[in-house]
């Protein structure tokens, strides 16, 4: 075999190898994304199972809408104000990671949309008060997330509640 022919075969084999590696990488990246989404879903579901988190959710739901200062917020919640405040910071964090694409919007929507919107309404006077003294970045992602959930629900194709939309759902057969 001539040297030029061997070089041509080496180029063809190299090209096939590179193409194969690119295809393999594509499938690996897709699988990694699925695994990451699964881990995010598990993490979000574990959050709901925390007793402190659940207590904080109820505290914020039961607070009056008129809490327009941090002092009033702390006075209403008493010694448990850190639990209630941690709910607000959780929604803040969730908004940022949803915006970055680290957690899928629809996953966050399915888990928390109603709670986030209700909490934002309850906390809006406090948030506006905190922004007056500390700037517009106070709970910016909490507000962003609540607004995106509301916009999504205003669309004509927004989903029904799961127990209504999927009442005919059946699990697939095991193989």
C-alpha positions as CSV (number, residue, x, y, z in Angstrom):
1,X,0.0,0.0,0.0
2,X,1.3,3.4,-0.9
3,X,1.9,6.0,1.7
4,X,-0.6,8.4,0.2
5,X,-3.3,5.7,0.3
6,X,-2.5,4.9,3.9
7,X,-2.8,8.6,4.8
8,X,-6.2,8.8,3.1
9,X,-7.4,5.7,5.0
10,X,-6.1,7.2,8.3
11,X,-8.0,10.4,7.6
12,X,-11.2,8.5,6.9
13,X,-10.8,6.4,10.1
14,X,-10.0,9.6,12.1
15,X,-13.1,11.3,10.7
16,X,-15.3,8.3,11.6
17,X,-13.8,8.2,15.1
18,X,-14.5,11.9,15.6
19,X,-18.1,11.6,14.3
20,X,-18.7,8.6,16.5
21,X,-17.4,10.5,19.5
22,X,-19.6,13.4,18.7
23,X,-22.7,11.2,18.5
24,X,-21.8,9.4,21.7
25,X,-21.3,12.8,23.4
26,X,-24.7,14.0,22.3
27,X,-26.4,11.0,23.9
28,X,-24.3,11.3,27.0
29,X,-25.2,15.0,27.4
30,X,-28.9,14.2,27.0
31,X,-28.7,11.5,29.6
32,X,-26.9,13.8,32.0
33,X,-29.6,16.4,31.6
34,X,-32.3,13.8,32.4
35,X,-30.4,12.8,35.5
36,X,-30.0,16.4,36.6
37,X,-33.7,17.0,36.1
38,X,-34.5,13.9,38.1
39,X,-32.2,15.1,40.9
40,X,-33.8,18.5,40.9
41,X,-37.3,17.0,41.1
42,X,-36.2,14.8,44.1
43,X,-34.6,17.8,45.8
44,X,-37.8,19.9,45.4
45,X,-40.0,17.1,46.7
46,X,-37.7,16.6,49.7
47,X,-38.1,20.3,50.5
48,X,-41.8,19.9,50.8
49,X,-41.3,17.1,53.3
50,X,-39.4,19.2,55.8
51,X,-41.4,19.9,58.9
52,X,-39.8,23.4,59.3
53,X,-40.5,24.2,55.7
54,X,-44.2,23.1,56.0
55,X,-44.6,25.1,59.2
56,X,-43.1,28.2,57.4
57,X,-45.5,27.8,54.5
58,X,-48.5,27.7,56.8
59,X,-47.2,30.7,58.8
60,X,-46.9,32.8,55.6
61,X,-50.3,31.7,54.4
62,X,-51.9,32.8,57.7
63,X,-50.1,36.1,58.0
64,X,-52.2,39.2,57.3
65,X,-51.6,41.1,54.1
66,X,-50.8,44.3,55.9
67,X,-47.3,43.4,57.2
68,X,-45.5,46.3,55.5
69,X,-42.4,46.4,57.6
70,X,-39.9,43.9,58.9
71,X,-40.7,44.9,62.4
72,X,-44.4,44.0,61.9
73,X,-43.4,40.8,60.2
74,X,-41.2,39.8,63.2
75,X,-43.9,40.8,65.7
76,X,-46.6,38.8,64.0
77,X,-44.5,35.6,63.6
78,X,-42.8,35.9,67.0
79,X,-40.0,33.5,67.7
80,X,-40.9,31.6,64.5
81,X,-40.2,34.6,62.2
82,X,-37.0,32.9,60.8
83,X,-39.1,30.0,59.5
84,X,-41.5,32.3,57.7
85,X,-38.6,34.4,56.4
86,X,-36.8,31.3,55.1
87,X,-39.8,30.6,52.9
88,X,-39.4,34.0,51.2
89,X,-35.7,33.3,50.7
90,X,-36.4,29.9,49.3
91,X,-38.8,31.4,46.7
92,X,-36.0,33.9,46.0
93,X,-33.5,31.1,45.4
94,X,-36.0,29.1,43.3
95,X,-36.7,32.0,41.0
96,X,-33.0,32.5,40.4
97,X,-32.3,28.9,39.6
98,X,-35.4,28.6,37.4
99,X,-34.2,31.7,35.4
100,X,-30.7,30.2,35.0
101,X,-32.3,27.0,33.7
102,X,-30.9,24.9,36.5
103,X,-34.4,23.8,37.4
104,X,-37.1,23.4,34.7
105,X,-39.8,26.1,34.9
106,X,-42.6,23.5,34.5
107,X,-41.2,21.3,37.3
108,X,-41.1,24.4,39.6
109,X,-44.6,25.3,38.4
110,X,-46.0,21.9,39.1
111,X,-44.6,21.8,42.6
112,X,-45.0,25.4,43.8
113,X,-47.0,27.7,41.6
114,X,-50.0,28.2,43.8
115,X,-48.0,28.6,47.0
116,X,-45.5,31.0,45.4
117,X,-48.2,33.2,44.1
118,X,-50.2,33.2,47.3
119,X,-47.1,33.9,49.4
120,X,-46.0,36.7,47.0
121,X,-49.4,38.4,47.4
122,X,-49.1,38.1,51.2
123,X,-45.5,39.3,51.3
124,X,-45.9,42.1,48.7
125,X,-46.2,44.9,51.2
126,X,-43.1,43.7,53.1
127,X,-41.2,43.3,49.9
128,X,-42.1,46.8,48.7
129,X,-41.0,48.2,52.1
130,X,-37.7,46.4,52.0
131,X,-37.1,47.7,48.5
132,X,-37.7,51.3,49.6
133,X,-34.9,51.0,52.2
134,X,-32.6,48.5,50.4
135,X,-33.2,48.8,46.6
136,X,-35.0,47.0,43.9
137,X,-33.0,43.8,44.2
138,X,-34.8,42.8,47.4
139,X,-36.7,39.6,46.6
140,X,-36.4,40.4,42.9
141,X,-36.4,36.7,42.0
142,X,-39.4,35.9,44.2
143,X,-41.3,38.6,42.4
144,X,-40.0,37.4,39.0
145,X,-41.1,33.8,39.7
146,X,-44.6,34.7,40.9
147,X,-45.1,36.9,37.9
148,X,-43.9,34.2,35.5
149,X,-46.3,31.7,37.1
150,X,-49.2,34.2,36.8
151,X,-48.3,34.9,33.1
152,X,-48.2,31.2,32.4
153,X,-51.6,30.6,33.9
154,X,-53.1,33.5,31.9
155,X,-52.3,31.7,28.7
156,X,-55.2,29.8,27.1
157,X,-53.3,26.5,27.2
158,X,-52.4,26.7,30.9
159,X,-52.9,23.3,32.6
160,X,-55.8,22.3,34.8
161,X,-55.1,21.1,38.3
162,X,-53.4,17.7,38.1
163,X,-56.3,15.8,39.6
164,X,-58.5,17.1,36.9
165,X,-56.2,17.1,33.9
166,X,-54.9,13.6,34.5
167,X,-57.8,11.8,36.1
168,X,-57.9,9.3,33.2
169,X,-54.1,8.6,33.5
170,X,-53.0,5.0,33.9
171,X,-49.4,3.8,34.5
172,X,-47.6,2.1,31.7
173,X,-47.3,-1.7,31.9
174,X,-44.1,-3.1,33.4
175,X,-42.0,-5.1,31.0
